Amino acid sequence: GVLDRFSQIQPKLIFSVEAVIYNGKEHNHLEKLLRVVKGLPDIKKVVVIPYVSSRETINISKIPNRTNPGIASEDFLATGKGDQAPQLEFEQLPFSHPLFTMYSSGTTGAPKCMVHSAG
């Protein structure tokens, strides 16, 4: 599942919805998210995006983080606002620097991680 995939790359930041609607039924994802976060020791922040429920009804207090608690997407975005826009810094990276990661379906064992480079 998700933990099998994420444990291969040990992300520092996770974005997740609180629930999805599948086949006409609502499926809460907060318990699954809690299990995933507990299984990833390098997580620094979890951003929860309201998708099915309103922000006021989502309880993210149980999501443990090593440095910061789980945060609602609106609060996360607000950290970038202010009177002074932050100075953008561009870093030249090698041709083979990772850009994004995809996974195979894992039908013949553990999911295979495929890293696509920036070049």
C-alpha positions in Angstrom: 0.0 0.0 0.0 0.9 3.6 0.5 3.4 2.8 3.3 5.2 0.2 1.1 5.7 3.0 -1.5 6.6 5.9 0.8 9.0 3.8 2.9 11.2 3.5 -0.2 11.7 7.3 -0.4 11.1 8.5 3.2 9.3 11.8 2.3 9.6 14.8 4.6 6.2 16.4 3.7 2.9 14.7 2.8 -0.2 16.3 1.4 -3.4 14.2 1.9 -7.2 14.6 1.7 -9.2 13.7 4.8 -11.6 11.4 2.9 -12.6 10.3 -0.6 -15.9 9.3 -2.2 -15.6 5.9 -4.0 -18.4 4.0 -5.5 -20.9 6.4 -3.9 -19.6 6.0 -0.4 -17.4 8.2 1.8 -14.1 6.7 3.0 -12.3 8.5 5.7 -8.5 8.6 5.2 -7.4 10.0 8.5 -6.8 6.6 10.2 -4.8 5.4 7.2 -2.9 8.7 7.2 -2.1 8.2 10.9 -0.7 4.7 10.2 1.4 6.0 7.3 2.8 8.9 9.3 3.7 6.6 12.2 5.6 4.3 9.8 7.7 7.2 8.3 10.3 8.5 10.8 11.5 11.4 8.6 8.1 13.1 8.2 8.3 16.8 9.3 4.9 18.0 8.2 1.5 16.6 7.1 -0.9 19.0 5.2 -4.5 17.9 5.3 -6.7 19.2 2.4 -10.5 19.3 3.1 -12.1 17.4 0.2 -15.3 15.8 1.5 -15.8 17.5 4.9 -15.5 21.1 5.9 -12.3 22.2 7.6 -14.1 22.8 10.9 -15.2 19.2 11.1 -11.8 17.6 10.4 -9.8 16.5 13.5 -6.1 16.4 12.7 -4.9 16.6 16.2 -4.0 12.9 16.3 -1.6 13.1 13.4 1.9 13.0 15.0 4.8 14.9 13.5 8.3 15.0 14.7 8.6 18.8 14.5 5.1 20.2 13.8 1.6 19.0 14.2 -0.6 18.2 11.2 -1.8 21.4 9.5 -4.8 22.3 7.5 -4.1 23.3 3.9 -5.4 26.9 4.4 -3.0 27.4 7.4 -0.1 25.9 5.4 -0.8 28.3 2.5 -1.1 31.2 4.9 2.5 30.7 6.0 3.6 32.0 2.6 1.6 35.2 2.8 2.7 38.4 4.4 3.7 42.0 3.8 6.9 41.0 2.1 7.1 38.2 -0.4 10.0 35.8 0.3 13.1 36.1 -1.8 13.1 33.3 -4.4 16.3 31.4 -4.6 17.1 29.2 -7.6 19.5 26.3 -7.3 21.1 24.8 -10.3 20.8 21.0 -9.9 22.4 18.1 -11.8 20.8 16.7 -14.9 20.0 13.5 -13.0 18.4 15.3 -10.0 15.0 13.6 -9.1 12.0 15.5 -10.2 9.1 13.1 -9.3 8.6 9.5 -8.3 6.1 7.0 -9.7 5.4 3.4 -8.7 4.5 0.2 -10.4 1.4 -1.6 -9.4 3.3 -4.1 -7.3 1.4 -7.1 -8.7 4.5 -9.3 -8.7 5.9 -8.3 -5.3 6.6 -4.9 -3.7 5.9 -1.8 -5.7 8.8 -0.7 -7.9 9.9 2.9 -7.5 10.6 4.8 -10.7 12.4 8.1 -10.3 12.1 10.6 -13.2 15.0 13.1 -13.4 14.8 16.9 -14.1 16.9 16.5 -17.3 
